[in-house]
């Protein structure tokens, strides 16, 4: 512009349309979303020159971004359709071709577009069979109980091999020495221990009818409860070397019923002291004050939550409520404290005749409790938080959260020293009433608490003191990344193969946008909050993320975690332990509250509605089903399902297992889960029925699941990770020669028609059994570009029609075989 001209000048419009990308999972969502990347900009600038002494004139710039208005609709290619996507029964040595078209509508109203296809599971096989095994990657001991005979001498037990199932300390927990007595009978590991004195202690073997006893503090002897071969013992409590009570359940028609067994002669003979035939009930913990005075806590549907014996051989209910009790403790048989799954501590000062209800500051699902003669009560909770009361439960204070993370399994307090087993793999101790904590050297194994990824090509797991690891081979191997924090990380959510967000204690939020090469800290609007979970809404609302945690902490991001704002939660004293989102506005919260455990919002968190789900325990995870009003919630007891966003509920049972982490597969119907007894559980009908796999993780506590496909998942456990494997039974891709119609076997896709489009794949109007270029293998993504199928020649939409074909070799293993397919749209074409 020439100087001295006293009028504004309008520049010529400048249009710069750059590539916008849409990703769609096959047969999961028909919705579309245009990702803004550059776009079109109209810039307007004004300047003015004026004689000396005139008023100054400034300018501005106005911009607008116009993305490609893309369309990708896969409703014409539904999963498991009898004619379009299901090949039905195919006998070995035969072939099959789908008789009807799988139709995919694609294009852009203002640009050209390209349809691509790939398989997201990175399995190396086109069609994979249902999972048959779990392969563990790494291992660790699982610490489940600790008990001190004195402030210096005690035992800790867990599950592992002969060198790490039983430990003893003689220096107050500063060091622990492995007990390797071959006669201890704890071959599969130990779940409970009760230290009577410095020389007498009992231990119980995991999920069996065997216990062990030492009477000299050094050697142990195996004891089998031969009278009750189907006993499943959780814990054992004892008054001395002769009188002990095994607590647990008995298998009746493969389902557990609560039981207590008693011995009065050091385990030679056993009798049934108490029974409750409620299905899936069990006795969790107890305390023996003398050979005749015993208290026990049970999870029971009959209301027998707390029972008492005054003769040692029979028990009667002394329960102050119908809640499920997880632990009970007493220091003199008269003063009792019992903790429930609805976050209430019940205290009695008259041997259980009357009770006073105490409510901790945090509304927690209590897992462990310790009560001493000075009136101090310490509780540990499902979400890993701990609280302490110095005055019989009248007042409470939260304990340090930076070390204690994940589920608390056991507590033992001796004066100012507190010992805790948590996250199933670690043992920690405090010497100052819980103000600070130290990890023991034997238990510095990373406790993986969260896992996520968009597919098998890249996934992250987090835990420990700022530990972040990445896998690019479907979870088989892992590499450490520098997170930039030493805070305990509880959860991670991936928004793409290159971006992810992780959250943890002290308001920690870290984010990567370069596949984890660098992680940066993101300011939190709640800097003191312990964040337990982070999740995202599904496409096309996946810019919106939610994170939540203790004391009603709830925050939201609308830019994939780059910045966050606080949201007023419907609970303030409870932990928000799970979030499920249908879109950016319809969200469900799961809490540890004792009353309303589930809440929903339809306006992005401005208002909330309490939902009566029927849950009797804190919610551990929520799976919201996209494009529906359905969701499945999990708690520590059972699971529930809604089809109307929480208005009504039905109960589902995951094989009698408490689920701690679950995830929905890209097919929109398969849910993978893991939980209290390890292994993996899968439902292919949105939670109505379940199948369980065990394997390398059977004795581990499962904390989170990543569903890669209908046939594949990766789970994180205490100190390890496992993935489903089924590659040996897979069917390979069509390759045009060796694995063709004339070869031994293959699976492929044929493009029958794509009118109005430039076809990268040749089209064949019949897609019949012939060796031609129209049959193609569906490539693995593997971090590479997906295969281009067809492109629109001008703005507008068109339909690509496919057929699927399979030939099986004569020796093909029986099973159900599936192939996940992802269609991807790019605009402009290219």
Buried (B, 14 or more C-beta within 10 A) or exposed (E): EEEEEEEEEEEEEEEEBEBBBBBBBBBBBBBBBBBEEEBBBBBEEBEBEEEEEEEEEEEEEEEEBBBBBBBBBBEBBBBEBEEBBBBEEBEEEEBBBBEEBBBBBBBBEBBBBBBBBBBBBBBBBBBBBBBBBBBBBBBBBBBBBBBBBEEBBBBBBBBBEBEBBBBBBBEBBEEBEBBEBEEBBBBBBBBBBBBBEBBBBBBBBBBBBBBBBBBEBEEBBBBBBEEBEBBBBBBBBBBBBBBBBBBBBBEEEEBBBBBBBBBBEBBEEBEBBBBBBBEBBBBBBBBBBEBBBBBBBBBBBEBBBBBBBBEBBBBEBBBBBEBBBBBBBBBEBBBBBBBBBBBBBBBBEEBBEEBEEBBBEBBBBBBBBBBBEEBBBBBBBBBBBBBBBBEBBEEBBBBBBBBBBBBBBBBBBBEEBBBBBBBBBBBBBBBEBBEEBEBBEBBBBBBBBBBBBBBBBBBBBBBBBBBBBBBBBBBBEBEEBEBBBBBBBBBBBBBBBBBBBBBBBBBBBBBBBEBBEBBEEBEBBBEEBBBBBBBBBBBBBBBBBBBBBBBBBBBBBBEBBBEBEBBEBBBEBBBBBBBBBBBBBBBBBBBBBBEBBBBBBBEBBEEBBBBEBBBBBBBBBBBBBBEEBBBBBBBBBBBBBBBEBBEEBEEBBBBBBBBBBBBBBBBBBBBBBBBBBBBBBBBBEBBEEBEBBBBBBBBBBBBBBBBBBBBBBBBBBBBBBBBBBBEEBBBBBBBBEEBBBEBBBBBBBBBBBBEEBEBBBEBBEEBBBEEBEBBBBBBBBBEEEBBBBBBBEEBBBBBBBBBBBBBBBEEBBEBEBBBBBBBBBBBBBE
